[in-house]
Amino acid sequence: MKIPSCSIAVAALVFAVPTAGLAADAGLAQGLSALAAHQHCDECHAIKEARIGPPFLAVAARYAGERDAAVNRLALKIVYGGAGNWGTIPMVPNERVSMDDARAISRWILTLAPGPGPK
């Protein structure tokens, strides 16, 4: 029996669409902010353990003393990427993330540091 190609396309869509939501749900389950989960930050970062990139707690601790200045600094790293701050693996640019969203993610990261966070 031959299956029409449109049936295969519909089946592919039905099974593929929920996986994007599952990835975001997995990020939320790890303790990520909704925005960080939506932007797939957990593909390279975790809260406590190092993955491809440093853990968010380490980033928060490193930049805690900079407060508001760190928000823009980290946002620029999120959008444009960077290298050399955490070893030899560069952070890839995330140009799909707006600067406003990058600042919001940066503020959330900095709230993970002990002591007062950004305003």
C-alpha positions as CSV (number, residue, x, y, z in Angstrom):
1,M,0.0,0.0,0.0
2,K,1.4,3.4,-1.0
3,I,1.1,6.2,1.5
4,P,0.3,9.6,0.0
5,S,3.2,12.1,0.4
6,C,0.9,14.6,2.0
7,S,0.2,12.1,4.8
8,I,3.9,11.8,5.5
9,A,4.3,15.6,5.6
10,V,1.4,16.0,8.0
11,A,2.8,13.2,10.2
12,A,6.2,14.9,10.2
13,L,4.7,18.2,11.3
14,V,2.5,16.6,14.0
15,F,5.5,14.8,15.6
16,A,8.1,17.6,15.0
17,V,6.2,20.6,16.4
18,P,5.9,19.4,20.0
19,T,9.6,18.8,20.3
20,A,10.3,22.5,20.3
21,G,8.0,22.9,23.3
22,L,9.6,19.9,25.0
23,A,13.0,21.5,24.7
24,A,11.8,24.7,26.4
25,D,10.0,22.6,29.1
26,A,13.3,20.8,29.8
27,G,15.0,24.1,30.3
28,L,12.3,25.3,32.6
29,A,12.6,22.0,34.6
30,Q,16.3,22.8,35.0
31,G,15.4,26.2,36.6
32,L,16.0,28.4,33.6
33,S,14.0,31.5,33.1
34,A,11.2,31.2,30.6
35,L,13.1,33.4,28.2
36,A,16.4,31.6,28.5
37,A,14.6,28.3,27.9
38,H,12.8,29.7,24.9
39,Q,16.1,30.9,23.5
40,H,17.6,27.5,24.0
41,C,20.4,28.8,26.3
42,D,20.4,25.3,27.9
43,E,21.9,23.8,24.8
44,C,25.3,25.1,25.9
45,H,24.8,26.2,29.6
46,A,23.3,24.8,32.7
47,I,22.6,26.4,36.1
48,K,25.3,24.5,38.1
49,E,27.4,22.3,35.8
50,A,29.7,23.2,32.9
51,R,28.5,22.1,29.5
52,I,29.9,23.6,26.3
53,G,29.8,26.9,28.1
54,P,30.2,27.9,31.8
55,P,27.4,27.3,34.3
56,F,25.1,30.3,34.9
57,L,26.1,30.4,38.5
58,A,29.8,30.9,37.6
59,V,28.9,33.7,35.2
60,A,26.8,35.4,37.8
61,A,29.5,35.1,40.4
62,R,32.2,36.5,38.0
63,Y,30.1,39.5,37.0
64,A,28.3,40.1,40.3
65,G,30.5,43.1,41.3
66,E,29.8,44.9,38.0
67,R,26.0,45.0,38.6
68,D,24.3,47.0,35.9
69,A,27.4,47.4,33.7
70,A,27.4,43.6,33.5
71,V,23.9,43.5,32.0
72,N,25.1,45.2,28.8
73,R,28.4,43.4,28.7
74,L,26.7,40.0,28.9
75,A,23.9,41.0,26.5
76,L,26.6,41.9,23.9
77,K,28.2,38.5,24.5
78,I,24.8,36.7,24.1
79,V,24.0,38.4,20.8
80,Y,27.5,38.7,19.2
81,G,29.4,35.9,20.9
82,G,32.9,36.0,22.3
83,A,36.0,34.1,23.0
84,G,38.7,33.8,25.6
85,N,36.8,34.5,28.8
86,W,36.0,30.9,29.7
87,G,38.6,28.9,28.0
88,T,39.2,28.0,24.4
89,I,35.7,27.3,23.2
90,P,34.1,30.5,21.9
91,M,30.5,31.5,22.5
92,V,28.7,31.5,19.2
93,P,26.7,34.6,18.2
94,N,23.0,34.4,18.9
95,E,21.7,37.0,16.4
96,R,18.2,35.6,16.6
97,V,18.1,37.0,20.2
98,S,17.1,40.7,20.4
99,M,19.2,43.0,22.5
100,D,16.2,43.5,24.8
101,D,15.9,39.8,25.3
102,A,19.6,39.5,25.8
103,R,19.5,42.1,28.5
104,A,16.6,40.3,30.2
105,I,18.5,37.0,30.1
106,S,21.6,38.8,31.5
107,R,19.6,40.3,34.4
108,W,18.2,36.9,35.2
109,I,21.7,35.3,35.1
110,L,23.0,38.0,37.5
111,T,20.1,37.3,40.0
112,L,21.7,33.9,40.5
113,A,24.8,35.5,42.2
114,P,24.8,35.7,46.0
115,G,24.2,39.3,47.3
116,P,22.4,42.2,45.5
117,G,21.9,41.8,41.8
118,P,21.3,44.4,39.1
119,K,18.6,47.0,39.5
